[in-house]
Amino acid sequence: MFAVVFLAIYTANLAAFMITREEYYDLQGIDDKRLTNPYITDPPFRFGTIPNGNTEAVLKRNKHRLYTWMRKFNRSSVQLGVEAVKRGDLDAFIYDATVLEYLAGQDNECRLLTVGTWYAMTGYGFALQKKSKYLSMFNRAMIQYRENGDLERLQRFWLQGACKPTRNKRNVSKPLDVNQFMSAFLLLGCGVLFTIIVLLLEHIYFKYIRKHLAKKDTGDCFTLISLSMGKSLSFRGAVYEATDLIKHHRCKDPVCDTQLWKTRHELDMANMKIRQLEANIQAALMSPTLRESWSPDYSKPRDLTQNLIVSNEPRISNFSLPPAYRTHPLHPYGPHYVKNFNNMEIAEIETVL
């Protein structure tokens, strides 16, 4: 039972932990509810930027409430802001997307990730003198690079490192520990405790209660509670129990085998002596001298004037059994039985009408 429950709990927890969890804040943009209302999380969501910069100026002008909250979390440089995110002092750092993607790609531990959509898109420009001879050449080169895809290749080469800062997910699954199987071990402990209690109750029943209940015809009632209890109260169940005890609890000690052989040998010798005594008795009963003493004279007329007649049973007063048979312990009437055979007279009262 414990193995089945343990396997079921393990399968359920394994399925739950194989579903990986996101370990980053998937912000949807500057209008994300965690930025506009930091108190919806516990603890409140912490984010910041660089003071006196273009990002802060845009947020101060368009998102004043957001700007008011993040002022106390601002960092003096981009590098300090990134380090604060990696240490966990900040939950997010808001800055220029190109710079953040470059820093995330160059991170040695690959622990940085850029999320959300761009809020305000601005471009980079090159300042040239008016009527410069390089202006037309520069414009043609930029158009050619864009059409050939050279700008994208240069961006991927210079702005991205070994890490991919624009990937969508970073998932992780934690290993299972003992806490996920605590319920199974609690069930095992309860089962062991219940088994000990049942064992004690069974011991008390067979030692103190069974002999009193066996005197009453209540076996069928207790069978409804427990088959072993009902079986122990019936004669057939007791026989089966004794048979099982003999089958499964046979003595393995050589001393037991020696005692068993000795007892069987004594039993065989006793049976042999009994057969010998029976043969001697049979031979003595069939001897001619004993027959003559037992045979009455039937040719003489019966004296009807007497109401006492002599029985036709043999008179064996002159026959003596062997002394060994008289005092033999296996004699059916005991070891000290001695029988004197006398005549048996029967009183007969006759009435003549």
Buried (B, 14 or more C-beta within 10 A) or exposed (E): EEEEBBEEBBEEBEEEBEEEEEEBBEBEEBEBEBBBBBEEEEEEBBBBBBEEBEBBEBBEEEBEEBBEBBBEBBBEEBEBBBBBBBEEBBBBBBBBBEEBBBBBBBBEEBBBBBBBEEBEEEEEEEEEEEEEEEEEEEEEEEEEBEEEEEEEEEEEEEBBBEBEBEEEEEEEEEEEEEEBBEEBEEBBEEEEEEEEEEEEEEEEBEEEEBEEBBEEEEBEEBBEEEEBBBBBBBEEBEEEBEEEEEEEEEEEEEEEEEEEEEEEEEEEEEEEBBEEBEEBEEEBEEEEEBEEBBEEEEEEEEEEEEEEEEEEEBBBEEBEBEEEBBEBEEBEEEEEEEEEBEEEEEEEEEEEE
